[in-house]
Amino acid sequence: MDMHEELEAINRFAKTALTEEQVYAFSVRLCDNEVDRDFERFDAKALEQLGRLFLGKSGLFDHQWSAGGQTARIYRTEVVREPSRVTAAGDEYRWLKAWAYLLRTEKNQDLIAEIEGGIKKEVSVGCSMARRVCSVCGAEAGACPHERGQTYGDRLCFLELRDPVDAYEWSFVAVPAQREAGVLKRFRQEPETAGEGAALLRRQAALGRKYLQGLREEVVRLAMLADDDLDGAVFAAAAEKLEERELLELRRVYESRAAKRFPAPTQLRRREAARPGDETAFLV
């Protein structure tokens, strides 16, 4: 779509017609059909249905349902297929891509800079699913003896999420249940003068340094959780010399080890605030 078509799609959700200068738009990977950290996944049909349900839904922070926390709104979705990639379930990999917009206001300047700098990146979705089906036997969740994460013969047990009922919101989070969910890139270059461009580069550089420092601190924290015998001061000094690629690999390794020592509660959980007695509301 060209910029004119993007604005037409955006303005379907605006009360007054917005111009190119008034909006900042970017795309996000909401969810996919890969088995996630909680050993659950959406089936292909569910992704298509969620694409329709997420149109017009607001972006929040950490699934905190408040009007003040609304940051952006989804105005377009598409299921992307990658035939060359196979999921853990053995089928074609697919993911739900969404385009969102927010207003270029003073309040949103920092958020836009954090999205551009890669600080605000990971996202998670809140939705309601009618069914959760065992991948081994096809029974409804809880109606069979199979346990998520265990292998039976050559089949991994996970729950397949089917028949979406509603999509509540999507949120920027620290660690999404789905490993690849997050911000992709915006669809246009920001109009700027030479002075504004230099200022933007400085802000992005500062955010980049902040991101790397935060990543180093996270790696040290996970390493200390994973290994009681590790000298934290020595490891922290060594981490200062590492770059993003090395830090990300260490984070992956120590995150896995820490998770085995201290299993975390599932992120796909019932949301009590949805509706009284509703047992279908989950966060992914």
C-alpha positions as CSV (number, residue, x, y, z in Angstrom):
1,M,0.0,0.0,0.0
2,D,1.2,3.5,-0.7
3,M,1.0,6.4,1.8
4,H,-2.4,7.5,0.5
5,E,-3.9,4.1,1.0
6,E,-2.3,3.8,4.5
7,L,-3.9,7.1,5.5
8,E,-7.2,5.9,4.2
9,A,-6.9,2.8,6.4
10,I,-5.9,4.8,9.4
11,N,-8.7,7.4,9.0
12,R,-11.3,4.6,9.2
13,F,-10.5,4.6,12.9
14,A,-10.1,8.4,13.4
15,K,-12.9,10.8,14.2
16,T,-11.3,13.6,12.1
17,A,-9.1,13.1,9.0
18,L,-5.4,12.7,9.9
19,T,-2.6,13.8,7.7
20,E,0.8,12.2,7.1
21,E,2.5,14.7,9.3
22,Q,0.2,13.9,12.3
23,V,0.7,10.1,12.5
24,Y,3.5,7.7,13.1
25,A,2.9,4.2,11.8
26,F,4.8,0.9,12.4
27,S,4.2,-2.8,12.0
28,V,4.3,-5.5,14.6
29,R,4.4,-9.3,14.7
30,L,1.5,-10.1,17.0
31,C,1.6,-13.9,17.2
32,D,2.3,-17.0,15.1
33,N,1.6,-20.7,14.8
34,E,4.9,-21.8,16.4
35,V,4.9,-23.6,19.8
36,D,5.7,-20.9,22.4
37,R,7.4,-20.9,25.8
38,D,4.2,-22.2,27.4
39,F,3.9,-25.1,25.0
40,E,0.9,-23.6,23.3
41,R,0.3,-22.3,19.8
42,F,-2.4,-20.8,17.6
43,D,-3.5,-22.9,14.6
44,A,-3.5,-21.3,11.1
45,K,-7.3,-20.7,11.1
46,A,-7.1,-18.9,14.4
47,L,-4.5,-16.5,13.0
48,E,-6.8,-15.5,10.2
49,Q,-9.7,-15.0,12.7
50,L,-7.5,-13.0,15.1
51,G,-6.4,-10.7,12.2
52,R,-10.0,-9.6,11.9
53,L,-10.6,-9.4,15.6
54,F,-7.5,-7.2,16.3
55,L,-8.6,-4.5,13.8
56,G,-9.1,-1.3,15.8
57,K,-7.7,-2.7,19.0
58,S,-5.5,-0.5,21.3
59,G,-1.9,-1.1,22.3
60,L,-1.1,-0.9,26.0
61,F,1.8,-1.5,28.4
62,D,2.1,-4.8,30.3
63,H,-1.6,-5.6,29.7
64,Q,-2.7,-2.8,32.1
65,W,-6.3,-2.0,31.1
66,S,-6.7,1.7,31.5
67,A,-7.5,4.6,29.1
68,G,-4.4,6.4,30.1
69,G,-2.2,3.5,29.0
70,Q,-3.5,3.4,25.4
71,T,-0.6,4.1,23.0
72,A,-1.5,3.0,19.5
73,R,-4.3,1.4,17.4
74,I,-4.2,-1.4,14.9
75,Y,-5.6,-0.3,11.5
76,R,-4.5,-3.2,9.2
77,T,-3.6,-6.9,9.5
78,E,-2.3,-9.7,7.3
79,V,-1.3,-13.3,7.9
80,V,2.2,-13.8,6.4
81,R,3.2,-17.3,5.2
82,E,6.7,-18.6,5.1
83,P,6.6,-21.9,3.1
84,S,10.3,-22.6,3.6
85,R,10.0,-22.6,7.4
86,V,8.5,-25.5,9.3
87,T,7.1,-25.2,12.9
88,A,7.8,-27.6,15.7
89,A,4.4,-29.1,14.9
90,G,5.6,-29.9,11.4
91,D,3.5,-27.5,9.3
92,E,4.1,-24.3,7.4
93,Y,5.2,-21.3,9.6
94,R,2.7,-18.4,9.6
95,W,2.5,-15.2,11.6
96,L,0.0,-12.4,12.1
97,K,1.4,-9.0,11.1
98,A,-0.4,-5.8,12.1
99,W,0.1,-2.1,11.3
100,A,-0.5,0.3,14.1
101,Y,-0.5,4.1,14.3
102,L,-0.1,6.7,17.0
103,L,-0.2,10.5,17.0
104,R,2.9,12.6,16.8
105,T,2.3,14.5,20.0
106,E,4.7,15.7,22.6
107,K,3.5,13.0,24.9
108,N,4.4,10.3,22.3
109,Q,7.9,11.6,21.3
110,D,9.7,9.4,23.8
111,L,7.7,6.3,22.8
112,I,8.4,6.9,19.1
113,A,12.1,7.3,19.9
114,E,12.1,4.1,21.9
115,I,10.4,2.2,19.1
116,E,13.0,3.6,16.6
117,G,15.8,2.7,19.0
118,G,14.7,-0.8,19.6
119,I,13.9,-0.3,23.2
120,K,10.1,-0.8,22.9
121,K,10.1,-4.0,20.8
122,E,8.5,-7.1,22.3
123,V,4.7,-7.4,22.3
124,S,2.1,-9.7,23.7
125,V,-1.6,-10.2,22.9
126,G,-4.7,-10.6,25.1
127,C,-7.4,-12.7,23.6
128,S,-10.2,-15.2,24.3
129,M,-10.1,-18.7,22.8
130,A,-13.0,-21.1,22.8
131,R,-10.8,-24.3,22.6
132,R,-7.4,-25.7,23.7
133,V,-6.7,-29.0,22.1
134,C,-4.0,-31.6,23.0
135,S,-1.6,-32.1,20.1
136,V,-1.1,-35.8,20.9
137,C,-4.6,-37.1,21.1
138,G,-6.9,-34.2,20.1
139,A,-8.7,-34.1,23.4
140,E,-9.8,-30.9,25.0
141,A,-7.3,-29.5,27.6
142,G,-7.6,-31.3,30.9
143,A,-9.4,-34.3,29.4
144,C,-6.4,-36.5,28.8
145,P,-3.2,-37.6,30.7
146,H,-0.7,-35.9,28.4
147,E,1.4,-33.1,29.8
148,R,2.6,-30.0,27.9
149,G,6.3,-30.1,27.1
150,Q,6.6,-33.8,27.3
151,T,7.3,-36.1,24.3
152,Y,5.2,-39.1,23.6
153,G,6.9,-41.4,21.1
154,D,8.1,-38.8,18.6
155,R,5.3,-36.3,19.3
156,L,5.7,-33.2,21.4
157,C,2.7,-32.4,23.6
158,F,1.4,-28.9,23.4
159,L,-2.0,-27.2,23.4
160,E,-3.4,-25.9,20.1
161,L,-5.5,-22.7,20.6
162,R,-8.5,-22.7,18.3
163,D,-11.7,-20.6,17.6
164,P,-10.9,-17.1,18.9
165,V,-13.9,-15.5,20.6
166,D,-12.5,-12.0,21.1
167,A,-9.3,-10.0,20.9
168,Y,-8.9,-7.5,23.8
169,E,-5.6,-5.7,23.3
170,W,-1.9,-6.0,22.5
171,S,0.8,-4.8,24.8
172,F,4.5,-3.8,24.9
173,V,6.0,-6.3,27.4
174,A,9.5,-7.3,28.6
175,V,9.2,-11.0,27.8
176,P,6.4,-12.3,25.5
177,A,5.3,-15.9,25.6
178,Q,5.8,-16.1,21.9
179,R,9.5,-15.7,21.2
180,E,9.3,-13.7,17.9
181,A,6.4,-11.3,18.7
182,G,7.5,-7.7,18.5
183,V,7.9,-4.5,16.5
184,L,9.1,-4.9,12.9
185,K,9.7,-1.5,11.2
186,R,7.7,1.5,10.3
187,F,6.5,1.9,6.7
188,R,7.9,5.4,5.9
189,Q,10.8,7.6,6.7
190,E,10.2,10.4,9.2
191,P,10.2,13.8,7.5
192,E,13.0,15.9,9.0
193,T,15.3,18.8,8.4
194,A,19.1,18.4,8.7
195,G,19.0,19.7,12.2
196,E,16.2,17.4,13.2
197,G,17.9,14.5,11.6
198,A,21.1,15.1,13.6
199,A,19.1,15.4,16.8
200,L,17.2,12.2,16.0
201,L,20.5,10.4,15.5
202,R,21.8,11.6,18.8
203,R,18.7,10.4,20.6
204,Q,18.9,7.0,18.8
205,A,22.6,6.7,19.8
206,A,21.7,7.4,23.4
207,L,18.9,4.9,23.3
208,G,21.2,2.3,21.7
209,R,23.7,2.7,24.6
210,K,20.9,2.5,27.1
211,Y,19.7,-0.7,25.4
212,L,23.1,-2.3,25.5
213,Q,23.6,-1.4,29.1
214,G,20.2,-2.8,30.0
215,L,21.0,-6.0,28.0
216,R,24.3,-6.4,29.9
217,E,22.6,-6.0,33.2
218,E,20.0,-8.6,32.2
219,V,22.6,-11.1,31.2
220,V,24.5,-10.7,34.5
221,R,21.2,-11.1,36.4
222,L,20.3,-14.2,34.5
223,A,23.8,-15.6,34.9
224,M,23.7,-15.1,38.7
225,L,20.3,-16.9,38.8
226,A,21.5,-19.8,36.7
227,D,24.9,-20.3,38.5
228,D,25.4,-19.8,42.2
229,D,29.1,-20.3,41.9
230,L,29.6,-17.4,39.4
231,D,31.6,-14.4,40.6
232,G,29.1,-11.5,39.7
233,A,31.7,-8.8,39.7
234,V,34.1,-10.7,37.4
235,F,31.3,-11.7,35.0
236,A,29.9,-8.1,34.9
237,A,33.3,-6.7,34.0
238,A,33.6,-9.3,31.2
239,A,30.1,-8.5,29.9
240,E,31.1,-4.8,29.5
241,K,33.4,-5.9,26.6
242,L,30.7,-7.9,24.8
243,E,28.5,-6.6,21.9
244,E,24.8,-7.2,21.2
245,R,25.2,-10.5,19.3
246,E,27.3,-12.1,22.0
247,L,25.0,-10.7,24.8
248,L,21.9,-12.0,23.1
249,E,23.4,-15.5,22.8
250,L,24.4,-15.4,26.5
251,R,20.9,-14.2,27.5
252,R,19.4,-17.1,25.6
253,V,21.6,-19.6,27.3
254,Y,21.3,-18.2,30.8
255,E,17.5,-17.6,30.4
256,S,17.0,-21.2,29.6
257,R,19.1,-22.4,32.5
258,A,17.4,-20.0,34.9
259,A,14.0,-21.0,33.7
260,K,14.9,-24.7,34.5
261,R,15.9,-23.7,38.1
262,F,13.1,-21.3,38.7
263,P,10.1,-22.3,36.5
264,A,7.9,-19.2,35.8
265,P,4.1,-19.3,35.9
266,T,2.5,-19.4,32.5
267,Q,1.8,-16.2,30.7
268,L,-1.2,-17.7,29.1
269,R,-3.5,-17.2,32.0
270,R,-7.1,-16.5,32.8
271,R,-7.8,-12.9,33.1
272,E,-10.1,-12.2,36.0
273,A,-10.9,-8.7,34.8
274,A,-12.4,-9.8,31.5
275,R,-15.9,-11.0,32.6
276,P,-17.2,-12.7,35.7
277,G,-17.0,-16.5,35.2
278,D,-15.2,-16.2,31.9
279,E,-12.7,-19.1,31.7
280,T,-11.6,-18.3,28.1
281,A,-9.6,-15.1,28.5
282,F,-5.8,-15.5,28.0
283,L,-2.7,-13.4,27.6
284,V,-0.1,-14.6,25.1
